[in-house]
Every structure is written in structure tokens, then in C-alpha cells.
Amino acid sequence: MAVLSHHDHAVPLSRVALALFASVAVAIALGWSVSSERALADDHDGEANVDRMDDMQLFSLDDDSGYTREWGDEAFGTAAALSERAFANGADEVYIATRDDFPDGLAGGAAAAAEGAPLLLVTEDSVPEATSEELDRLDPDDLVLLGGTAAVSGDVETDLEAYGEVDRQGGADRYETAAEVAGGTDVSTVFVTTGENFPDAVAGGAAAGAEGASVLLTQEDELPEVTADALADADPDDIVLLGGTAAVSSDVEDALEEYASVERLGGDTRYETAQLVAERFDDGDQSYVATGEGFADALAAAPAAVGDGAPVLLTQTGTGTAAAADEIVARGSAEIVVAGGTAAVADVAVADLLGAITDEATVVGDTHLHGTYGDDEGPNLARYSQLAADRIDAHNDAWFIGGGDEFAPSVFSSLFEADHMIPALNETPLSYSPYGNHDWDYGPTLLKEAVAESDFTWLSADMRDAENTDEVFAADEGAQQYELLDVGSFTVGLTGLAPLEVEDVTQLEDEDNEAVQLPVHDALDEVVPMMEDDGADVIMIANHLCGTDARDVAEERDDIDFMQGDDCSEVLDEPERFGDTIVSLVGDEYDHMGEATLFVRDGELVALGFHRHDLDESYPEDEDVRAVMDEWEEELDDELEEVIGTRLTDWDTRSPDPVRLRETGIANYIIDAMRDYHDADVGLTNGGGIRSDELYEADTDISLYDVFAVLPFGNTVTMVEIDGQGIWDALELGVAAVEEGSGQFAHVSGMEFTFDPNGDPIDIEDGEIVSDGSRIQEVTIDGEPIDLDETYTLATNDFTMTGGDGYVMLDEAEHVVEGHHGPLMAEVVADAVREDGDVTAEVDGRIQEVE
């Protein structure tokens, strides 16, 4: 069995590498996504345009306002979705066109809309599943098949006969097909457009259908004879010519005037032409939008749009066009109906259009920084600050909002408490932060001092002063229960939440001050109505709840719109929705930043746009933040030279022998300090977490640097409850690859064990024990044989507790102290050295190997 560990690669230690110590976990660069300059729709209040991220995600939160996307698998599914929207009770007649090419279908959208019939799509040789399922649901009597057998085969026609009587309408070419679809009946208006491209025809389909008009096709420079004949038969009063002279020449316009008066609707682009066509509709609550870069979605949208009294506007796939935005505003539409999936009309394009009929506020964050500056060669506070500033500048109304745990645990905080973070954060654009659990690690008095020194505002609904529980903790120092973010037409109410039962994992009382925590729903029941009474339209929580707890709160309440932040460092690719509440989790420290844009109309949150930024070393640094970091990193270098004790015995951290093969004095000292910290029954840590690969001789000084060199990974001290059998299995794993010098080798405290390296190793596959090992011969606790049914508390580190190095049994145990709640291993050991002064780290026989 081979079990890999993130500890299995030696890390050289030097003063240059101290930035690695400042990270609670080794940062993994995940690639920086950069937005291109985008031609956005004109803003409609005179303000500068926003610069959205191209791959933003959009979430609709209101069924009657904002936007609705009708789409399915490819164009066939989109046509079926549009059909279901408009013809929920079925249809007597259905029009069928090919998805493969546009010519024969151009006249069909208008004809279907005029007849009050849906339009579905097929390929030349098949009826797709989405189409067949929708035909089953519609249960029509008649089907109109557009195009000849070169467009849709006879086999498809035969297949369609299973759903109703098929009437194929197809001529020798696109012009003849359009004429046949038009039917030669008397109509007052005929729309004429080029048959050489699709945009003008699909934009005109809804308008023609709404007016009961037919659509005929022409060549650019010549009116086809079949079209001329159809016009003569129709004898219209008016002809609407779609497209500019680049699409249909003036000569053709002159020829058309022989049949009726001609009104040309032609803009400089297909999007402007669609806008001009849309002006023929009365104002209305809905406006349909489809891509102008393909024909199928707009073609199928015409019948549904006419049913809603709406035009079909065109937009670019990746950008909301100004023409579409202007017309949506002019129509007074409250809802944009998007025809097609994100491959056809990207969420960012919809957001551009939505921004024309809503007002916006954007929040970026969160923080959850653990008192670290990050990695000089990767994600760090200076880069995070610059990213936040850049994204704030990209929007009209935007704020950088934190997530708590700003101070600890880190190498820095073990030396400077909060002193290094406040000046650094004060140089960032951070506006607000909630209390996390580690912000209390050095007591409430120090936290009050930090609040007073912060240029940003601390917010909390639940953390109160013990002497006056009506008052937020540190109110006199500037903390607030909530803040109102004024966007002009609407107001965001913002408050904060600490982790549930925070008193169990940190220090809420010291000599001078004490804090208490209200139950989460009691706090929200009090504070949310206060925000609403003060004019808040949208409620946001900057929280330090674990993701599971945030989800529970979102599910149980209907008065929260958006929650951001996470105590458990969970990273989601996209936010999750619970009812009308969106929950965003982007992890901790500097790898990721969330950007959420709230779209509000008439005081209601109708949509939320989101992008997760993945930060790496390529992003520029904020120079002011970097200057503060440099100052404190130099101070850290000096502090790490501090002598904190004297070693009376050797510290042998060489690898693999001894730290991955057998008991060592320094490993015993480390795990004893960990067990003592949590007052646990027993302790276990992996040899792979002990580094530096040095022999520190007896009778030498112990510097703080020595401790962090031995324990460089930023692992924290955790605790689980586990039965004796689980401990036995963990020890089996700990010696399963001893002959390979694996980092999983188990060092223990509070127990002794004997192992035979020639026994069978335990076998774990896919997180499951598939065969028990036979290497462990004996285990004793307090001199007595381990009780396999008894429950014990076991101190360990966050890596092994979550299954690292294969310790699945610790992952499955009850986690009493999670990794994000425990102190750094290095900090615990450094405190033990300071307390002992003269340190004896000896082998005492707790691990025995059978000879």
C-alpha cells in the first residue's frame, strides 16, 4: 500500500523561506482569470459602465422580474423549452424547421407566431429527443414541415407522421419556400428581408407574426421572381423592408415600391435593426433576447414572444448590446426572457442587459486571513488587496467585505498577536468584517484594542458585551451591529455572524472584559428587522459560520438574501441557493476571492451575479500593503532569533531515520505538548510533519526559528473522540509502510505500542479498510491494555484528522476540535519550550519494535 502525504517532499528552510511559515496551509496557485475590455451596453443613468468578468455566473431570484432563461440541450432543447413556456396546454399545430441551416426556416417563425403555434427543430436526418418529447406533450393534430427534402429528409417526415398529419412546405430554393409558407393570402402587411443571411429575418419574425404578416425573402440586388409573384398575390397595403442597404439594395427597395409603400427598418448593425423592429410593439413587461450570432434560438422564440406581446431583440453572445438594452428600457420591461443557454447568450451578456433595468451593488471578499500575509511568490495580502481595489474600481457601487479570523493563527500572531495585521489591513480597501473565532484568541481586551485601531468597521449581530447584551461587543471602540450601504435607489443591510458556540473554541473572557454570544436565530430575529426598519431593501450576512451551519441558516430563514464567508474553508465553484438565499463559500486566506453583484429592481433583489477569482503570483501587488508586509517580515526575522529555551538532549529530526522509522525524543516532546494542550487521553501525529532534517545537539539554545523549522507546515492541534479499535487501526496504518520510510509513521503520547514490521500491513482502498493488518502486537494506555470498545479523546493535527497520510479512521471519528479552531502546532510547542526553559526530549520506550 502506498499512501502519499503532502509532507513527503523535503522543504529547505532559510530566512528567505519564512513567508512559507506565515501561511496556515501551503498556497496552491489555481490560475488567474482576467477580463478583457468589453463593449458594454450604455449605462442608463449617466454613470460609467461597469467592467464585468467575462465568465461570471448569474442567478435569477424573482420569477416575475429580472430575467428568465429558457433553454435546453442545444437548440432543440431551447426550442422545446420555449414551446413549453408558451403552450403549456398543448397545441393543435406545430411548425418544424431544420436546425442545420437557416434559409428554409426564415419565414417559419413569423408563420408559426401568426398561427399561434410553436416552432420546433430537427436535423436533416433525425428527430432529436427533446423535440420528440415536446411533440408528445403538445399532442398536435397537424405539423407544418418547412423546407424540401434537401433540408429535411423523407425519413424525418415519416418519423414526424407519428405525431400528426404532416404538411411539407418547401420549394426549389429558400425564396420559393418562403413564398409557399406565406400562402398567397391577402395580408395588409408583408415583411421582406434578405435571404442571404438570417439576423434581420429572425428579428422580424415576432413582429410579422404579431401583425399577422408574412415574411418573404429577397436577394441583395435583385427581387426574385417568385417573391414578386407572391407580393402580387398578397396585394399588401404596406411592405416593411428589414435591413440596411448593405443587406438589401436601394434597387430592390425601388422594385418593392411597385407593390406597396415601403418602410425600411435598417440600422447600422443587426442589433440596431432588431431594435427598430421591436419599436413596432407596444410597451410591455417582457422583452425576449436571443443571440444575433446564430439563427435557431431567435427563430424558435418568435411564437413564445408574440404570446407575451414581446419582440425578439438580438445581442452578442458575450456582451449585452446597447441597442437591446435601450429598447428594453424604452419598453418599460421588468423581465428579460433569454432564449438559449449560456453558450448562446452568456450570463455576462444577460447581466449587461439586466443592468439597464436594475440598479447594482457589488461586494468582493471575503478575508478569513488567519493572521498570515501569504506567500511572497504566490497569493498574498498585497495581491489580494490590489485585486479587491481593482474590482471595486470596476463597479459604480462596490465594497470589500471580510469574513473574520483576521489575526490568527500564524507565526506572526504567535509573536505579534494582532499588531501586524491591523496596519496592513488598514492599507487595503477593506470596509467591514465580522468577528471570527480566532479574533478572540488573545482575549476580548486585545480584540477591543484592535477594533479601535481598525480603519474598517467590525460588524456583529450575535457577539455582545456581557455587561450589556443589548450592545454589540466593542461598541465604544467602533463596532456596530449592522451597517446600511446606500446605493441610491436601494439600500443593503449588512451584519455579521461569528461561528456557532464560539465560546467552546476561543477565549471570550479575561480580567477586564467579557463577551457573550446570542443564539444565531435570536440575533437575526433582532437585527434583521432593525435593518429593515432603517430602510434596508436587501439583507446580507458577512458570516464566519461553517458552511454547513450557513446552509442551515439559509434554509430556515426567508429574510436573508445573500450570505458570504465560511469558518470551515470550503471552496465552491459557484454559490448555492436555498430558497431565495444565495450562499457563497470561497475558502480562506488568499487563493480565492468572490465577487457578487446584486441586481435590484423596485427594492427587490431579482438576480445575483458571481465570479470566483483564483489568485496567483502573476497579479500585481498593492505597494502600500507590501511596504507594511516588508516591515513586519523584517521584524519577524528578528523575533525568530529569540532564544526561548535550552535543549538538554539532542533533537534528531533527520529523515527517514529516525522520524519516519522509530521513536524519537523530539517527536515525543511535540506530541506530548499537543496532548497536554487539549488535555486529551492520548495523542498521535505523523512523522512526515516533522521537518528540518537536522541533528540539534544537546546543551544548545532553542530559538523560535528552530521550532518553526521543525514544524513548518502551519498544521494545527486538533482533537477527536475515537474508540479503541479506531486507535488500533490508526497505529496499524502508522507502521504499515515503515520499511519505506513513509511520512505516516505514528508518534504517540499517553500510550505505548509494540509492532512487528514483518506482519501484514493494513490495506486501505478508496477510504475503506479492506483488510486488517497484523503488525501491531500490543497497545497499552496508562499501563493497561487498550479497550477496543472504550471511547478516548485523541489529540492529533488537522492533516491526519482529515484523512491525510491515509488516516481515514481519524477522519471518520467525531471531530471535537476542528483544524480551523485549533492553535498552530509550532505555537503550542514554542509555548511548552518557554514554560519548560530547560527542555529534555527523550526516548522512553513508548514505541517498541519486535526484533
N, C-alpha and C positions, 0 to 999 in steps of 0.2 A: 504494500500500500504506500502510495506517495501522497503526502499532504503538503501543499505549498503554503508558505507563510509570507506575509509582507515583510517579515523580519529576516528573510533568507538571503538578503544581499547586504554585504558589509557596507557601512556608511562611514567614510573617513570624516574625522572631526577636526575642525580648526576654528579659529576665530571668524574666518570668512563664512563658516557654516552655521554661525549662531542664529541666523534667520530661520534655519530649519527648526531650531528649538522653539521658536516663537509660535509655531503652528501646533495646534492641538492634534491635527492629523496632517500627514503629508499631502500637500495640494496636488491635485491631478488636473492639468490643463485640458479643457474639453473643447477648445476651438472657439474663436471669437467671430460672431456673426455681425457683419457690417451692412448697414442700409445704404443703398445708393441714393443719390439725389433724385427725387421723384417729382414729376409734374403733377402736382395735386390739384384737386378741384379748388376753384376760387373760394376763399372764405366769404361768408355772407354777413359778417358783422364788421368788416373792415379790418380785422386783426390779421396778423401774419399767419401764414399757413403752418400747420404742424408737419413735422418730419417723422412719419411713422416707420416702423420696421417692416420690411417687405414681407416677412413670414409671420407676422402677428396672427394670433387666433382670435376669433370673435364669437361671443356667446350672446344669444338672444335671450332676454329676460322678460319680455312682455309680448303676449300673443296679439295684442291689438295696436301696438305702437312700436316703432323702431324698425325692425326688419324681420323678414321670414325667408328662409331659403327652401325652395322646392327643388329637390334633386334626387338622383338615384344613381345606380351603377351605369356609368357612361350616359350618352344622350338618350338611350332607350329608357333608362330608369327615370331620368329627369322628365321626359315626356309623359311617362306613366304617373309620376308624382303630380305634375300639373293637371293631368286629366282627373285624378282623384280629388284634387283640391276643388276643381270647378264643377265636376259632375259626380258628386258624392252619391247620388241616387241612380246612377247609370245613365245610358244614352241610347237613343234609338238608332243613331247613325254615327259612324266613326270614319274619319279620314285617315289614310295610311300613306306615308311617304318614305322614301329611302333616306337613310342616314348617310349613305356613301357619297352622295353628290347633291348639289343644291338645285340644278336647273328645273327639274320636273316638280319639285315641291314648292317653288316660289309663290305660285298662285294659290296653293292649297291652304296656307294659313288663313288668308282672308276668307276663302270659301267656307272653311270649317267654322270660323268665327261667325260668319253671316248666317250659317245654318244652325248655330248653337250646338256644334258638335266638337268633340275633342279631336286632336291630331296625334297619332302615334307613329312610331318609327320602326322600320325593318331594315335589313340589309338586302343586298341584291339576291342572296341565296337562302336566307333564313328568317324566321320569326323569333327574335330574342325572347328569353324567358320573361323579362319584365313586361314586354308587350303582350305576350300570350296571357299572362296572369291578369293584366289590366283589361284585356278583352273579355276574359271570363267574368270579371267583376262588373264590367259595363253591360254585358249581355245585350249587344245591339241586334237590330234586325238587318241593317244594311251597312256595308263597308264600301267606301269610295277609295279605290287604289289609284294613286297618282303616278303616271309615267308608263311608258311602254315596257316591253319585256327586256330591253337593254338596261333599263333602270331597275326593274323588279321582275324576277324570273317567273315563269309559269308555275314552277314548283311552289313558290311562295304564295302565289294566287290560290293554288289548290289548297295549301295549308290554311289560308285565311277563310276559305269557304266553310271550315268547321265552326266559324263564329257568326256567320251571317251571309247574306247574299252579297256578292262582290260585283261592283260596277267599276271596271277599269277605265280610267280617263287618261289617255295617253296618245299623243300624236307622234309624227315623224321626228319632231325636234321639240325643244323647250317652248318655242313660240306657239307651236300648234297645240301642245299640251295645255298651255295657259289659256288659249282660246277655247279649247274644249271644256276646261274647268269653268270658264266664265259662262258658258252655256248659251250664249247668243240672246239672252233675255233682255228686255228693256230695263235699263237702270238709269237713274238720274246722274250718277257719277261713276266714272271709271278712273282707276289709278293706273298709270303707266310708268314703268321703270325699266332699267336696263336688265337684259337677260344675261349679261356677260359677267356679272358679279352679284353677290347676294345682299349686301348690307341694306341698301335702300328698300329692297323688296320686303325683307323681313321686318324692318321698322314700319313699313306702310301696311303690313298685313292686318294689324289690330285696328288701325284707323279705317281701312277699307271694310273690314268685317263689321265694325261698329256702325258704319253708314250704309251697310247693305250693298256696298260697291264691289265690283270685280277688279281683278288685277291682271293687266296684260303686259307683255314684255316686248321690248324693242332692242334693236342693235344700236350701237353708239351713233352711227352716222346715217342709218337708213331704217325706215319703218318697214318691217317685214310685211309682205302681202297678207299673210294670214292674220296678222294683228290689225291691219287696215280693214280687212273684211269683217273681223269681229267688232270693230268700232262701228262700222256701218250698220251691222245687225243690232248692236246695243242702242244706238242713237242716243247717246247721253247728252245731258244738258251741260255738264262740266267734265273736264279732264284735269286730274291732278297729276302733274309730272314730277316724279321723285328724282332728286339728284341734280347736281350742278352740271354745267356744260362739259365738264371733263367726263361725266358719265353718259349724258345724253346731249347730243349736239343741238345747236340752235336750228340746224336744218330739220331735224326731227321734230322739234317744237313747232316749227312753221308748218310741217306736214300735218301735225295733230290738230292745228287750228282749223283745218278744213272740216273737222268733225264736231268740234265744240270749242267753247272758250277754254283756254289753258291757264292753269295756275301752277307755276313751277315752285316746288319746295326743295331748295337745294342749298346746303351750307358748304363751307369750305372743307368739311370732313364728314364722314358717315355719321359721326356722333351729333354734329350740328344739324344734319338733315333729319335725323331721328327726332331731335328736339323740335324742329319746325313741324314735323308731322304730329307730334304729341300735342301741339297747341290747338289742334282741331278738337281735342277732348275738353269737356267741362272739367272744372276743378274737382278733385276727388281725394278720398282718404288714402287710396293706394296708387302707387306707381310701380310698374314692372320694369325690371332691368335684366338684360342679358348681355353676354359678350358680343362685341362687334367684330371679333376675330374668328368667329365660326357661325354657321347658319342654323344648326339644328335646334338649339335651345330657344332662340328667338322665334323660330318658325312654330314650334310647339306651344310657345307661350301665348300666341295671339288669341286662341279661343278662351283661355282662362282669363287673360287680361280684359277682354271685352265683357266677360261675365261680371267682372268687378268694375266696369266702366273706366278702365285704366289703359293708358298707352303702354307700348313696349319701347323703353329707352335703351340705348346701347352704351356700353362702357368698354374701356380697355380691360384686359384680364388682370393686370397688376396695378392699375391706377383708376380711381374714380374720376371720370372725365367731367370737366367744368360744365359742358352742355347738359349732361344728365342731371348734375347737381342743381343747376339753375332751374331746370324745368320742374324737378321735384319740389323745390321751394316755391316756385310760381304756382304750382297746382295746390299748394297747401297740404300736401300728403303727409300723413302721420306714419305710414307704413311703406317700406320698400320691400317688394316681393322680388327676390333674386331667383332667376331661372337658371339652374345649373349648379354644380358643385364647385369646390374651391379651385379645381384645375381650370374651370371656365371663367369664373369670377372670383378672384382671390379675396380672402377676408379683408385684406388691407384696402382693396378697391371698394368693398362694401363700406368699410369704416370711413373712407373719404366721403362717400355719398351720405352716409348716416350723419357725419359731422355737419352736413349742410342743414339738417332739420333738428339737430340737438345741440346742446352745449356740453362741453367736455371738461373733465378734470383728470389728471394723471398722477399716479403715485408710483415711485420707484423704491425698491428695497428688497429684503429687509437688511438687518445687520447681523445680530447674533454672532459677535466677533470673538468672544472668549478671551478678550484682553490681548490678542495677538495682532501683530502687524502683517502677518502673512509671509510670503516668500519673496525675497528680493528679485529672484529670477522668474517669478510667476505671478499668480494672483496675489494682490496685497492691498493694503488700505489706500495707498496713493492712487493706484489704478482704479480701485472701486470708487473712490471719491471723484476722480475725473470722469468716469463713466456716468455716475449719478448727475454730475454737473452738466455733462453734455446732453443727457436725456431730459433734464429739466429745461435746458435751453431749447430743446426741440419742440416744446409744447407751450401753449399760451398760459395755462394754469397747471403747475406741477409742483409736487413736494417729494422730498426724500424722507421716508419714514422707516424707522428702525424696528428691531424685533426683540431688544433686550439681551441680557448676558453680554454687556459691552466690556466688562472689566476683566473677567476671569473665566476659566483657569488657564494660566500660561506661565512661562518662565518670567515674563515681565511682571505679571501680577503677583507672583510669589515674592518678588523683590520690591515692587513699587505700588502694590495694591491698585488704586485707580489713577495714580498720578500721571502715568504715561499715556493713558487713553483720553482723558478729558481734553488736554490741549490739542491732541491730534484730531479728535472728533470735532472740536470747535473750528478747525480749519476746513472741514468738509461742509457740504450744503445740507447736512442732516438737520431736519426741523423738529422731529418728535421721536420719542422712543418709549416703549413700555418697560416696566420692570421685569427682568428675568429672574431666575433663581440665583445665578452666580453673582448678580449685582449686590447681593446681601452677604456674600461670603466673608467679608471683613467687618460685618456688623452694621446695624442701622445708622449709627452715628457717622461712620465714614460715608455711607451712602448719602446721607443728608448733605455732607460737605461736597460730595461730587455733584449732587443736584444743583447746589448753589453755584458751583463753578462752571456749570454747563451753559453754553450759549443756546443749546436746543432745549426743548421742553419735555419733561418726563410726564407721561400720562398714565393714569391707572383708575379703573373702575372699582377694583377689588382690594387694593392694598391701602389700609387705613392706619391712622395714628391710634395706638392702643388707648390713649387718654381721651380721645375724641373720635369715635368711629364714624362720625358724620364727615370727617375731614380726611382728604387724601393724605397719605404719608408724605412728609416733606413739603407741605403746602407753603409754609413760610419761606422755604428755600426756592419756590418757583414751580413745584409740581402741580398738576391740575388733574381733575377728574376727567375732563374732556376738553376738546378744542373744536371750534367751528371754523371750517375752511370755506371762505366766501368766494364763490366762482362768478358771482354776478346774478345770473338768473336762478341759481340754486345754491344750496349750502350742504356741505358734507360735515356730518357729526363724527368726530374721531375720538375713540377712547382706547385704553389698553387693558390687557389682562396678563397676570402672572400665571405660572404653572399651577395646576390644582394641587392643593395640600403642600404648598411650598415650604411650610414650616418643618416638614419632615426631611428636607434635604439641604437646608441652609440655616442661617443664623438671623432670626428676627428680633433678638433682644440682646442688649448689652447694658452696661452700667447706666447709661444716660438716656437711652431711647428704646422703644419697643413698637413693633408694628404687628398688626393682625390682618388676616385675610378674610374677606367676606366670601361665602359660597358664591360660585360663579353666577348662578341664575339670580340670586338675591342682588348681587352687584348690578347685573344688567337690567333687572326689573326696576332698579332705582335710577340708573344713569341714562338708559336709552330714552325714557320719557322726558327726562330733563333736557336732553339734546333736542328732542322733537319739539318740546315746548319753546325752546330757544330758536326754532326755525330750521332745524336740520331736515332736509329732504331725503338724504342718503345717509345710511349708518354704516360706518367702517370700524372694524376692530383690528388694531395692531396688537397681536397677541403672542405670548410665549407659551401657549398651550402645546402639549404634544399633539401631533397630527390626529391621532385617534380621538382625543378629547375635543379638538377643534371641530372635527366632523360631528361628534355628538351634539355639541352646542348648536351647530348649524342646522342639524336635523330637528332639534327640539324647539327651535325658535323661528318665528316668521317676521321678526323686526330687525334683522341684520341683513345687509346687502352684500358686504364683502369682508372677508377675514384674511389677513396676511400675517405670516410668521409661524414658527414651529420650534418647540423645545427639543424635538427628537431628531432634528437634522434630516428629515425626509425630503427627497427631491422628486417633484412631479414634472413630467414632460409638459403637462398642461394642467390648469386648475380643475378642480372638481366642483360639481354643482349639487347642492342639496336643497330641493325646493327652489326658492328664489335667492338662495345664498351661494356665493362663489367663494371657495376656499383655495388659497394659493400657498404652496409649500415649495421653497427653493433652497432648502438646506441651510447650512451655516457657513460662517466666515466668507471667503471671497471668490469661490468658484462660480457662483451664480447670482444674478440679480433679476428680480421680477420687475416688469413694467406693466402696470394695469391702467387702462384708460376707461373712465366711467362716462357713458353716454346718457345724458339726462334730457327728457322732454317733459315739459309741464310738471316739473318736480318729481317725476318718476324715473327711476333707473331702468332704461329699456334695453341696454346692451352693455357688455364689458369686453374690451379688447385686451389681449395679453400677449406679451413676448417675454421669453426667458433668455436673458443674456448669459452667455458662457464665456467667462473672462480668462485670458491667458496673458503671457508675457508680452504680446505684441501691442497691447493697449498702452497709450502714453500715461505717464504719472502726473498727478497734481503736484506741482512743485512746492507749494506751501506745506502740504501734508508730508511730502518727502523730507523737507527740512526738519520738521518735528521728529519724524521717524529716525533720521540720522542722529539727531541729538540724543535721543533716548537709547538708541542702539549702542552708541559710544558709552553711555552711562552703564548699560548692561554689561559691556565688555569689562568695565572697571569693577562692577559688582561681582561678576563671576569669579574674579580673582580672590574674592573674600575667603579667608580660611575659616571654616565653620567647625572644624574638629581635627582630631589626630587619630590615625589608624594604628592600632596596636598590633594588628595582624595583617598579613598580606590580603589584598583584594585581587583575586585572579579572575579576570573577565575574558581570558583568551578562549577563542572558539576554533574548532568544536570542543577541544579538551581544555578546560573541564565543563564549561557552562552548558554544553549540549550532550554531555555523556555521563555526568555524575554529580553528586552533591558538592557544592562549593560554599565557602564561608560567606562571600558577598551575596550570593543568591539567598542564603538563609536569612541574612540581615534584611534584605529587601522584602521578602515575603513575610517575615515576622512583623516588620513595620506596617505593612499593608493589613495584616490580620488584626494587629493592635488598633489601627485606626478605626475599624468598623466593629471592634470587639467581637469578631466572628469566632466560631468554633474552630475552624480550620482555614487554611489558605493554600492557593495553588497559582503559580504563574509559570509562563513558558520561558525556557532558556533563550529562545530566539529574540526575546525582547531586551536581553542584557547585552550591551554592546561595548565598544571602545577597543576590545581585543588587546588589552594591556594587562601587565602584571604590576600592580601598585604595591610597592614594598612596605613592610611594616615600619613603624616609627617614622612616618612621614605625614605631612599636613594633608588634610582633606579640604579641597577648595569646592566652592559651589559648582564651578566648572566641571570638576571630576564627577559629581553626581549626575549632571545633565549629559555628560559624555557617556556615562554608563547607561543612562535611561533617556535616549534622545527622541523617542517617537511621540511624545505627548500623550501616551496612554494614561488613562485614569483608573483610580481604585474603585472597584465595584463590589457588589455582594449579591449572592444568590442563596436561595433555600433549595436544598437538594437532598435526596435520600442517599443512604449508604451505598446502594447499588450504583447510583449515578456517580458517586465519588470513585468507586472501584473501577467503573468503566473509564472514567477520566484518567485514572492512573494507568490503566491498560493502554490508553491512547498515548499517554506521556512517555511510555517506553517502547511503543510499537515500532519505532524506526530509530532506536538508539544507535544501532550499528552504522547508520548512515549519517550520524551527527545532526539529526533533524532539529529544527528550532522548536518543535513541540515538546521537547523533553520537559518533564514536570518537576519543578522545585516546590517544596511543600512546607507548611507550618502547622503546628498543632497536631500533627500525625506523623507516623513512621510507616514505611513500606519496604518490602523486600521483593526484588524481581529477578527473574531468570531470563537473560537475553536469548536463550535457546528455545524458549517456549514459543507457541504460536502467537503471532500478533493479532490484535483485534482488527477486524475488517469493516470499514465504513464505506458505503457507496451511496451517493445521492442523498447524503444526510441521514442515512439509516444504518444501524449496526446490523450487518448481515451475518457475522459470525463473531462469537465471543473470543477474546484472547485467553491465553493461559500463562502469560508472563508474570503477572502479579501473584506472589505466593502468600503474602501476609500483609494486612493493614491494621494498625492499631491507632486508637485515639485515646489520649490520656492513659496509655498503658493497657487499655482494654481492646479486644478485637472489635473491629467496626461492626455496627449493627446495620445490616443491609436494608432494614425496613425503617430505621430511625431517620428523622429529618434533621439535617445540620445546616448551619449557616456557613458559607464558604466565601472568603474574600478572594477576589481574582482581579484581572484587568479587563477593560472594555473590549479588547480584541478577542481574548479567549471566551469571554462571556457571550459574545455574539457568534460563536462558532468558528472563530479564527483558529488556524492550525488544526482544524478538524474537531474541535471540542464541541460537537453538536449537543452533547448531553448538558453542557452548561447553557447553551442557547435555549434548550427545552426546559430548563429549570425555571423556577419562579424568580424573577429579577426583583430583588429588594431595593437595590440602589443601581440605577441605570448609569451608563457611561457618561451621559451628559450631566449627571448630578454629582459625580464623584470628583475628588481633587486629583491633580496630577500625581502619578507615581513618584516622579522626581521630587515634587514638593513634599510629599509625605516622608520620603527617605531623608531629604535635607533637614526637615524638622526633627526627625529622630536623631540625626547626627548632631544637630545643635544641642538637643536635650542631653544626649549622652556625653558629648565632649570627647572623651576617650572611647574610641569605638573598637570593640572586639567582635570580629566577624569570623566565626569558626565553624568547622565541620564537626557535627556532634553525633553522627551516625543515624540520622533520620531516614536516609536512603541507603539501603544495603543491596548489593548485587551478589547473587548466588555464584560462588566460584565454580 
